[in-house]
Amino acid sequence: MTPAKLAEVVLSAAHVVFADRGLDHNILPETTALERPRNPEHGDYASTLAMQLAKRAGVPPRELATALADKLGQAPGIKSVEIAGPGFLNIRLEAAAAGQLARVVVEAGPAYGRSEHLTGQKVNLEFVSANPTGPIHLGHTRWAAVGDSLRRILTAAGATVTSEYYINDAGVQMDLFGRSVLAAAKGEATPEGGYAGEYITDIAQRLLADHPDALALPEEEARTLFRDEGYRLMLEEIRASLGRFGVHFDVWFSERDLHAGGAVDHALDTLRKQGHVYEEGGAIWLRTTEFGDDKDRVLRKADGDWTYFAADSAYYVNKRERGFDKCVYLLGADHHGYINRLRAIAACAGDDPDFNIEILIGQLVSLVREGQPVRLSKRAGNIILLDEIVEAVGVDAARYSLARSSTDSPLTLDIEVITRRSNDNPVFYVQYAHARIASMLRNAAELGVSRGEDFDPGLLDHPKENDLLKSIGEFPTVVATAAELREPHRIARYLEELAGTYHRFYDACRVLPQGDEPATDLTRARLWLVEAARTVIANGLDLLGVSAPERM
């Protein structure tokens, strides 16, 4: 019996109790949740439903809990129900009912943990969105890992998700980038405010290889060529770097296209119709202070030029008109000021900023080795590149380590720790649990031992087996919660707990026969259980974009 199925049984019992007592069924929730008691002596699962409903039902909590316990005790698969404190229901399952979970997980395979929790939500998830004036670096890497994991988790929870990269390819910075590449091609100094680093020289050399006569062009034509071709080569490199990190976007959206396609003018009309646009001093403004912003924002300056804020407004309106219910922005640590202004854009567009838009801010990440900060990149000058991080620690270690901590806090990664092949390295610890199970299953095959088509779930009655089953049963709820709260680190922390539970099970419960011992029904039942554990670990790692190795 899965926790979800048991929760349905609890709710069904509540309906019966309410009918027997003539209570108002309208106060019953559509769903209910169960908890795992910290102390196993208190049962397998606990419900607070009686305490939640008692006041509205006009029945003392323990009295309602007693009635629920009587009904639940009659349900198949439930061994006992005890009442604790003011009305907690502590539920114990029969071993056969608990053990059936192994069958559910193995038969579901990659689908176990997926749900319809967010079905119907159409989400636009924008992350990384680094300017195409330089390679992907450490500052972007955390959101690359977290954003892609969140895409996978939201999808697993039933949402329809489009991952999107917003290319800031308009404005002065692109002209400076083009001039920087041209200066490098000529062997001249970087222009004031321009971009430096070996990557600029690399792009210049690649551009000259494709356009050997580029330096012979008139100055303005050369600047345009070096800007546009340099941009193309830089974006190509960004795509490749992210691809090597396992991050692929559904949409690459160009800021240039917003302007060229008339989307900015259209957004202005949309905002004007909502009554929040006004003119002052020759400029066009959006009255964002009505919705929590610290000041009104200029959309179009007095000289007729659009502002960056105008593009931000147009981009939001464009997303909503493409049919996205929720627009989720994953922004860097220096973007706190964007929260209120982006929420104000949504409100000015007639939307609910508490529903239609979400802004997540990721704190800084740093690298250390032997207790000392990692030196800056030679290729990029003052930054550490994503490719260099991957080269130093590998994709799995980087992605897992970046995703396992809440983005609310700064993160320091110790290269020695996250590459260490020991149990104090979380990614190794989890991957090793999967590899350990895979090794056991290979050994079973070599011994000619198979889990077979069926097993007796009632044989899985050892306390460590029960612990493992309960941990496995939590996975769907963990995934749904991680999706709802936008917190991929919950998956990583769960996997670490599951790996620990599996290792303790392995130490206490021998699975395979030794010597000339024959395989037994218990052998087969435990093989189903370890295969279920392997499935959950693999599914969880996949949500983080991390491999589940067969050997380590």
C-alpha positions as CSV (number, residue, x, y, z in Angstrom):
1,M,0.0,0.0,0.0
2,T,1.4,3.4,-1.0
3,P,1.2,6.4,1.3
4,A,-1.1,8.0,-1.3
5,K,-3.4,5.0,-1.2
6,L,-3.4,4.9,2.6
7,A,-4.3,8.6,2.6
8,E,-7.3,7.8,0.4
9,V,-8.3,5.0,2.9
10,V,-8.1,7.5,5.8
11,L,-10.3,10.0,3.9
12,S,-12.8,7.3,3.0
13,A,-13.1,6.4,6.6
14,A,-13.8,10.0,7.5
15,H,-16.6,10.0,4.9
16,V,-18.1,7.0,6.6
17,V,-17.8,8.4,10.1
18,F,-19.4,11.7,9.0
19,A,-22.3,9.8,7.3
20,D,-22.8,7.7,10.5
21,R,-22.9,10.8,12.7
22,G,-24.8,13.1,10.3
23,L,-22.0,15.5,10.1
24,D,-21.5,18.1,7.3
25,H,-19.5,16.4,4.5
26,N,-18.7,19.8,3.0
27,I,-16.0,20.4,5.6
28,L,-14.1,17.3,4.5
29,P,-11.0,18.1,2.3
30,E,-10.6,16.7,-1.2
31,T,-7.3,15.1,-0.1
32,T,-5.4,14.5,3.1
33,A,-1.7,14.0,3.9
34,L,0.1,11.5,6.1
35,E,3.3,12.0,8.1
36,R,6.0,9.6,9.1
37,P,6.5,9.6,12.8
38,R,10.0,10.3,13.9
39,N,9.8,7.5,16.4
40,P,9.0,4.2,14.6
41,E,7.4,2.9,17.8
42,H,4.6,5.4,17.1
43,G,3.6,3.6,14.0
44,D,4.3,3.6,10.3
45,Y,2.2,6.7,9.4
46,A,0.4,9.4,11.3
47,S,-2.7,11.5,10.5
48,T,-3.9,14.7,12.0
49,L,-7.2,14.7,10.2
50,A,-9.3,14.4,13.3
51,M,-7.7,17.4,14.9
52,Q,-8.1,19.4,11.6
53,L,-11.8,18.7,11.4
54,A,-12.9,18.5,15.0
55,K,-13.7,22.1,15.7
56,R,-15.7,22.6,12.5
57,A,-17.5,19.3,12.9
58,G,-18.4,20.2,16.5
59,V,-16.9,17.0,17.9
60,P,-14.0,16.7,20.4
61,P,-10.8,15.7,18.6
62,R,-10.2,12.5,20.5
63,E,-13.8,11.4,20.1
64,L,-13.6,12.0,16.3
65,A,-10.2,10.3,16.3
66,T,-11.7,7.3,18.1
67,A,-14.4,7.0,15.5
68,L,-11.9,7.2,12.7
69,A,-9.6,4.6,14.3
70,D,-12.5,2.2,14.6
71,K,-13.3,2.4,10.9
72,L,-9.6,2.4,9.8
73,G,-9.0,-0.7,11.9
74,Q,-11.5,-2.6,9.7
75,A,-9.7,-1.6,6.4
76,P,-7.7,-4.4,4.7
77,G,-3.9,-4.0,5.1
78,I,-4.1,-2.0,8.3
79,K,-2.7,-3.8,11.3
80,S,-3.6,-1.3,14.0
81,V,-4.6,2.3,14.7
82,E,-3.7,4.0,18.0
83,I,-4.8,7.4,19.3
84,A,-2.1,9.7,20.7
85,G,-2.2,13.1,22.3
86,P,-5.1,15.4,21.4
87,G,-6.1,13.2,18.5
88,F,-3.2,11.9,16.4
89,L,-3.9,8.7,14.5
90,N,-0.9,6.4,14.5
91,I,-1.3,3.8,11.9
92,R,0.5,0.5,11.5
93,L,0.3,-1.5,8.3
94,E,0.4,-5.3,7.9
95,A,3.7,-6.4,6.5
96,A,2.0,-7.7,3.3
97,A,0.3,-4.3,2.7
98,A,3.6,-2.4,3.3
99,G,5.6,-4.8,1.2
100,Q,3.3,-4.4,-1.8
101,L,4.9,-1.0,-2.4
102,A,8.0,-2.8,-3.8
103,R,5.8,-4.3,-6.5
104,V,4.2,-0.9,-7.3
105,V,7.6,0.8,-7.6
106,V,9.3,-1.9,-9.8
107,E,6.3,-2.1,-12.1
108,A,6.1,1.7,-12.5
109,G,9.8,2.0,-13.2
110,P,10.7,5.5,-14.4
111,A,7.2,6.6,-13.9
112,Y,7.3,6.1,-10.1
113,G,7.3,9.5,-8.4
114,R,5.6,11.3,-11.3
115,S,2.1,12.7,-10.5
116,E,-0.6,15.0,-11.8
117,H,-0.1,17.4,-8.9
118,L,0.5,20.4,-11.2
119,T,-1.4,19.1,-14.2
120,G,-3.0,22.0,-16.1
121,Q,-0.3,24.5,-15.3
122,K,1.6,25.9,-18.3
123,V,4.9,27.2,-17.0
124,N,7.5,29.3,-18.7
125,L,10.8,28.8,-16.8
126,E,13.5,31.3,-17.7
127,F,17.0,30.8,-16.3
128,V,20.7,31.5,-17.0
129,S,19.9,34.2,-19.7
130,A,23.5,35.4,-19.6
131,N,24.4,38.2,-21.9
132,P,26.0,36.9,-25.2
133,T,29.1,38.9,-24.6
134,G,31.0,36.2,-22.8
135,P,31.1,32.5,-22.0
136,I,29.0,30.9,-19.2
137,H,30.8,31.3,-15.9
138,L,30.5,30.4,-12.3
139,G,27.9,33.1,-11.6
140,H,25.6,31.4,-14.1
141,T,26.3,27.8,-13.2
142,R,24.2,27.5,-10.1
143,W,21.1,28.5,-12.0
144,A,22.0,26.2,-14.9
145,A,22.0,23.2,-12.5
146,V,19.0,24.3,-10.4
147,G,16.9,25.6,-13.3
148,D,17.3,22.5,-15.4
149,S,16.5,20.3,-12.3
150,L,13.4,22.4,-11.6
151,R,12.3,21.9,-15.2
152,R,12.5,18.2,-14.8
153,I,10.8,18.3,-11.4
154,L,7.9,20.5,-12.5
155,T,7.4,18.2,-15.5
156,A,7.4,15.1,-13.2
157,A,4.7,16.8,-11.1
158,G,2.5,17.2,-14.2
159,A,3.1,20.8,-15.3
160,T,3.7,21.6,-19.0
161,V,7.0,23.4,-18.9
162,T,8.9,25.4,-21.5
163,S,12.5,26.2,-20.5
164,E,13.6,29.5,-22.0
165,Y,16.8,31.5,-22.4
166,Y,16.4,35.2,-22.9
167,I,19.2,36.5,-25.1
168,N,20.0,40.2,-24.2
169,D,21.3,40.9,-27.7
170,A,20.2,44.5,-28.1
171,G,21.7,47.7,-26.7
172,V,25.1,49.3,-26.1
173,Q,26.7,46.2,-24.6
174,M,26.5,44.4,-28.0
175,D,28.2,47.3,-29.8
176,L,31.0,47.3,-27.1
177,F,31.3,43.5,-27.6
178,G,31.7,43.9,-31.3
179,R,34.2,46.7,-30.9
180,S,36.2,44.5,-28.4
181,V,36.3,41.6,-30.9
182,L,37.4,44.0,-33.7
183,A,40.1,45.5,-31.5
184,A,41.4,42.0,-30.7
185,A,41.5,41.1,-34.4
186,K,43.5,44.3,-35.1
187,G,45.8,43.6,-32.1
188,E,44.7,46.8,-30.5
189,A,43.8,47.5,-26.8
190,T,40.4,46.8,-25.5
191,P,38.1,49.8,-25.9
192,E,37.0,51.6,-22.7
193,G,34.2,49.7,-21.0
194,G,34.8,46.8,-23.4
195,Y,35.3,43.1,-22.9
196,A,38.7,41.4,-22.3
197,G,40.0,37.9,-21.9
198,E,41.4,35.3,-24.2
199,Y,37.9,34.3,-25.3
200,I,37.7,37.6,-27.1
201,T,40.9,36.8,-29.0
202,D,39.6,33.3,-29.7
203,I,36.4,34.7,-31.2
204,A,38.3,37.2,-33.3
205,Q,40.6,34.5,-34.7
206,R,37.6,32.3,-35.6
207,L,35.8,35.2,-37.2
208,L,38.9,36.1,-39.3
209,A,39.2,32.4,-40.4
210,D,35.6,32.6,-41.7
211,H,36.0,36.2,-43.1
212,P,39.6,36.7,-44.1
213,D,38.9,40.1,-45.7
214,A,37.0,41.4,-42.6
215,L,39.7,43.9,-41.6
216,A,39.7,45.4,-45.1
217,L,36.1,46.6,-44.7
218,P,35.1,50.2,-44.0
219,E,35.1,50.9,-40.3
220,E,31.3,50.9,-39.8
221,E,30.8,47.7,-41.9
222,A,33.6,46.0,-39.9
223,R,32.0,46.9,-36.6
224,T,28.7,45.6,-37.7
225,L,30.3,42.3,-39.0
226,F,32.3,41.8,-35.9
227,R,29.3,42.5,-33.7
228,D,26.9,40.2,-35.5
229,E,29.4,37.4,-36.3
230,G,31.0,37.7,-32.8
231,Y,27.6,37.4,-31.3
232,R,26.8,34.3,-33.4
233,L,30.0,32.6,-32.4
234,M,29.6,33.5,-28.7
235,L,26.0,32.2,-28.6
236,E,27.2,29.1,-30.3
237,E,29.8,28.6,-27.6
238,I,27.2,29.3,-24.8
239,R,24.9,26.6,-26.3
240,A,27.7,24.1,-26.5
241,S,28.9,24.8,-23.0
242,L,25.4,24.4,-21.5
243,G,24.9,21.3,-23.6
244,R,28.0,19.7,-22.2
245,F,26.5,20.4,-18.8
246,G,23.3,18.6,-19.7
247,V,21.2,21.8,-20.1
248,H,19.1,22.3,-23.2
249,F,16.5,25.0,-23.7
250,D,13.3,24.7,-25.5
251,V,13.3,28.3,-26.6
252,W,16.1,30.8,-27.2
253,F,14.3,34.1,-27.2
254,S,16.0,37.2,-28.7
255,E,15.6,40.7,-27.3
256,R,16.2,42.0,-30.8
257,D,13.2,40.1,-32.0
258,L,11.0,41.9,-29.4
259,H,11.9,45.2,-31.0
260,A,12.0,44.1,-34.6
261,G,8.7,42.3,-34.4
262,G,6.8,45.2,-32.8
263,A,6.3,43.4,-29.5
264,V,7.5,46.5,-27.5
265,D,5.0,48.8,-29.2
266,H,2.3,46.1,-28.7
267,A,3.1,45.8,-25.0
268,L,2.9,49.6,-24.6
269,D,-0.6,49.5,-26.0
270,T,-1.6,46.6,-23.7
271,L,-0.3,48.4,-20.6
272,R,-1.9,51.7,-21.8
273,K,-5.3,50.0,-22.0
274,Q,-5.0,48.9,-18.4
275,G,-4.7,52.5,-17.4
276,H,-1.2,52.5,-15.9
277,V,0.8,54.4,-18.6
278,Y,1.3,58.2,-18.5
279,E,3.5,60.8,-20.1
280,E,5.7,63.3,-18.3
281,G,8.7,65.4,-19.3
282,G,8.5,64.0,-22.9
283,A,8.9,60.4,-21.6
284,I,6.5,57.6,-21.3
285,W,6.1,56.0,-17.9
286,L,4.6,53.0,-16.2
287,R,3.0,53.7,-12.9
288,T,4.6,50.7,-11.1
289,T,4.5,52.4,-7.6
290,E,0.8,51.5,-7.4
291,F,1.9,47.9,-7.1
292,G,4.8,48.0,-4.7
293,D,7.7,49.3,-6.8
294,D,9.9,51.9,-5.2
295,K,9.5,54.3,-8.2
296,D,7.7,54.6,-11.5
297,R,9.6,53.3,-14.5
298,V,10.4,54.9,-17.8
299,L,9.3,52.9,-20.8
300,R,10.4,55.3,-23.5
301,K,12.8,58.1,-22.9
302,A,12.3,61.7,-24.1
303,D,14.7,61.1,-27.0
304,G,12.5,58.3,-28.3
305,D,14.7,55.4,-27.2
306,W,13.2,52.4,-25.5
307,T,14.5,51.5,-22.1
308,Y,15.6,48.0,-20.9
309,F,12.4,48.1,-18.7
310,A,10.3,48.4,-21.8
311,A,11.9,45.3,-23.2
312,D,11.3,43.5,-19.8
313,S,7.6,44.6,-20.0
314,A,7.2,43.5,-23.5
315,Y,8.9,40.1,-22.8
316,Y,6.4,39.5,-19.9
317,V,3.4,40.4,-22.0
318,N,4.7,38.2,-24.8
319,K,5.1,35.2,-22.5
320,R,1.5,35.6,-21.2
321,E,0.2,35.9,-24.8
322,R,2.0,32.7,-25.7
323,G,-0.3,31.0,-23.2
324,F,1.8,30.6,-20.1
325,D,-0.1,30.7,-16.8
326,K,3.0,31.1,-14.7
327,C,6.2,33.0,-15.7
328,V,9.0,31.9,-13.5
329,Y,12.2,33.9,-13.5
330,L,15.4,32.5,-12.0
331,L,17.7,35.6,-11.5
332,G,21.2,36.1,-10.0
333,A,22.1,37.5,-6.6
334,D,22.4,41.0,-7.9
335,H,18.8,41.1,-9.2
336,H,16.9,41.7,-5.9
337,G,15.7,45.0,-7.3
338,Y,14.0,43.2,-10.1
339,I,11.5,41.5,-7.8
340,N,9.1,44.4,-7.2
341,R,9.4,45.8,-10.7
342,L,8.7,42.5,-12.4
343,R,5.7,41.9,-10.1
344,A,4.5,45.4,-10.9
345,I,4.7,44.7,-14.6
346,A,2.4,41.7,-14.1
347,A,0.0,43.8,-12.1
348,C,0.0,46.7,-14.6
349,A,-0.8,44.1,-17.3
350,G,-3.9,43.1,-15.4
351,D,-2.5,39.9,-14.0
352,D,-2.2,38.5,-10.4
353,P,1.4,38.9,-9.4
354,D,0.9,36.3,-6.6
355,F,0.0,33.7,-9.2
356,N,1.2,34.6,-12.8
357,I,4.8,35.6,-12.0
358,E,7.4,34.2,-9.7
359,I,10.9,35.6,-9.2
360,L,13.5,33.4,-7.6
361,I,16.9,34.8,-6.6
362,G,20.0,32.6,-6.4
363,Q,22.8,33.5,-4.0
364,L,26.4,33.5,-5.0
365,V,28.5,30.4,-5.4
366,S,32.3,30.2,-4.9
367,L,34.9,27.4,-5.4
368,V,37.7,26.5,-3.0
369,R,40.5,24.0,-3.1
370,E,42.6,23.1,-0.1
371,G,40.8,25.9,1.8
372,Q,41.8,28.5,-0.7
373,P,39.7,30.3,-3.4
374,V,40.2,28.8,-6.8
375,R,42.2,31.1,-9.1
376,L,40.5,33.0,-11.8
377,S,40.3,31.7,-15.3
378,K,43.2,32.4,-17.7
379,R,40.9,32.3,-20.7
380,A,38.2,34.6,-19.4
381,G,40.4,36.9,-17.2
382,N,38.3,37.7,-14.2
383,I,35.8,34.8,-14.2
384,I,35.7,31.0,-13.8
385,L,34.1,29.3,-16.7
386,L,31.5,26.6,-16.5
387,D,33.6,24.4,-18.8
388,E,36.5,24.7,-16.3
389,I,34.3,23.7,-13.4
390,V,33.2,20.6,-15.4
391,E,36.7,19.8,-16.3
392,A,37.7,20.0,-12.6
393,V,34.9,18.0,-11.0
394,G,32.8,16.5,-13.7
395,V,29.2,17.1,-14.7
396,D,27.6,14.8,-12.0
397,A,29.5,16.3,-9.1
398,A,28.9,19.9,-10.3
399,R,25.2,19.5,-10.9
400,Y,24.4,17.6,-7.8
401,S,26.5,19.9,-5.5
402,L,24.9,23.0,-7.0
403,A,21.4,21.7,-6.7
404,R,21.6,20.1,-3.2
405,S,21.5,23.4,-1.2
406,S,18.7,26.0,-1.0
407,T,19.4,28.8,-3.4
408,D,18.5,31.3,-0.6
409,S,22.0,30.9,0.9
410,P,25.5,31.5,-0.6
411,L,27.2,28.3,-1.5
412,T,30.9,27.4,-1.3
413,L,32.0,24.2,-3.1
414,D,35.1,22.5,-2.0
415,I,36.6,20.8,-5.1
416,E,38.4,18.2,-3.0
417,V,35.2,17.2,-1.1
418,I,32.9,16.9,-4.1
419,T,35.3,14.8,-6.0
420,R,36.3,12.5,-3.1
421,R,35.3,8.8,-3.4
422,S,34.0,8.5,0.2
423,N,30.8,8.7,2.1
424,D,31.3,12.3,3.2
425,N,30.8,13.3,-0.4
426,P,27.0,13.4,-0.9
427,V,27.0,12.7,-4.6
428,F,29.3,9.7,-4.2
429,Y,27.2,8.4,-1.3
430,V,24.0,8.4,-3.4
431,Q,25.6,7.1,-6.6
432,Y,27.4,4.4,-4.7
433,A,24.1,3.2,-3.3
434,H,22.8,2.8,-6.8
435,A,26.0,1.1,-8.0
436,R,25.9,-1.2,-5.0
437,I,22.4,-2.4,-5.8
438,A,23.4,-2.8,-9.5
439,S,26.4,-4.9,-8.4
440,M,24.1,-7.1,-6.2
441,L,21.7,-7.6,-9.1
442,R,24.6,-8.7,-11.4
443,N,25.7,-11.1,-8.7
444,A,22.2,-12.5,-8.4
445,A,22.1,-13.1,-12.2
446,E,25.5,-14.9,-12.1
447,L,24.2,-17.1,-9.3
448,G,21.1,-17.8,-11.4
449,V,18.9,-16.1,-8.8
450,S,15.9,-14.1,-10.1
451,R,13.3,-12.1,-8.3
452,G,10.7,-13.8,-10.5
453,E,7.3,-12.6,-11.6
454,D,5.9,-12.4,-8.1
455,F,6.8,-12.5,-4.4
456,D,5.2,-12.7,-1.0
457,P,5.2,-9.1,0.4
458,G,4.4,-10.4,3.8
459,L,7.9,-11.7,4.2
460,L,9.3,-8.1,4.2
461,D,8.7,-7.8,8.0
462,H,12.2,-6.9,9.3
463,P,12.4,-3.4,10.9
464,K,15.1,-2.3,8.4
465,E,12.9,-3.6,5.5
466,N,10.0,-1.6,6.9
467,D,12.2,1.5,7.2
468,L,13.3,1.2,3.6
469,L,9.8,0.7,2.3
470,K,8.6,3.8,4.2
471,S,11.5,5.8,2.8
472,I,10.7,4.6,-0.8
473,G,7.1,5.5,-0.2
474,E,7.9,9.2,0.5
475,F,9.4,9.8,-3.0
476,P,6.2,10.9,-4.8
477,T,5.4,13.4,-2.0
478,V,9.0,14.7,-2.0
479,V,8.8,15.3,-5.8
480,A,5.4,17.1,-5.6
481,T,6.6,19.3,-2.7
482,A,9.9,20.2,-4.5
483,A,7.8,21.2,-7.5
484,E,5.3,23.2,-5.5
485,L,8.0,25.1,-3.5
486,R,10.5,25.3,-6.4
487,E,13.1,23.6,-4.3
488,P,15.2,20.9,-6.1
489,H,17.5,20.5,-3.1
490,R,14.7,18.5,-1.5
491,I,15.3,15.8,-4.0
492,A,19.0,15.6,-3.2
493,R,18.5,15.6,0.6
494,Y,15.9,12.9,0.2
495,L,18.2,10.8,-1.9
496,E,20.9,11.0,0.8
497,E,18.5,9.9,3.4
498,L,17.3,7.0,1.2
499,A,20.9,6.0,0.5
500,G,21.6,5.9,4.2
501,T,18.4,3.8,4.9
502,Y,19.4,1.4,2.1
503,H,22.9,1.0,3.5
504,R,21.5,0.2,6.9
505,F,19.1,-2.3,5.4
506,Y,22.0,-3.9,3.5
507,D,24.0,-4.3,6.6
508,A,21.2,-5.9,8.5
509,C,19.4,-8.0,5.9
510,R,21.4,-10.4,3.8
511,V,19.8,-10.6,0.3
512,L,21.7,-13.2,-1.7
513,P,22.3,-16.8,-0.5
514,Q,25.9,-17.7,0.5
515,G,27.8,-20.8,-0.5
516,D,25.5,-23.7,-1.4
517,E,22.5,-22.1,0.2
518,P,19.4,-22.2,-2.1
519,A,17.5,-19.1,-3.0
520,T,14.3,-18.7,-0.9
521,D,11.1,-16.8,-1.1
522,L,12.7,-14.3,1.2
523,T,15.6,-13.9,-1.2
524,R,13.1,-13.1,-4.0
525,A,11.1,-10.7,-1.9
526,R,14.3,-8.8,-0.9
527,L,15.3,-8.7,-4.6
528,W,12.1,-6.9,-5.3
529,L,12.8,-4.5,-2.5
530,V,16.3,-3.6,-3.6
531,E,15.1,-3.2,-7.2
532,A,12.5,-0.8,-5.9
533,A,15.2,1.1,-4.1
534,R,17.4,1.2,-7.2
535,T,14.5,2.5,-9.2
536,V,13.8,5.4,-6.8
537,I,17.5,6.4,-6.6
538,A,17.8,6.4,-10.4
539,N,14.6,8.4,-10.8
540,G,15.7,10.9,-8.2
541,L,19.1,11.4,-9.8
542,D,17.5,11.8,-13.2
543,L,15.5,14.7,-11.8
544,L,18.7,16.4,-10.9
545,G,20.3,15.6,-14.3
546,V,22.8,13.3,-12.6
547,S,23.7,9.8,-13.8
548,A,22.9,6.6,-11.9
549,P,26.1,4.5,-12.5
550,E,26.0,0.8,-12.6
551,R,29.7,0.5,-11.5
552,M,31.9,2.8,-9.4
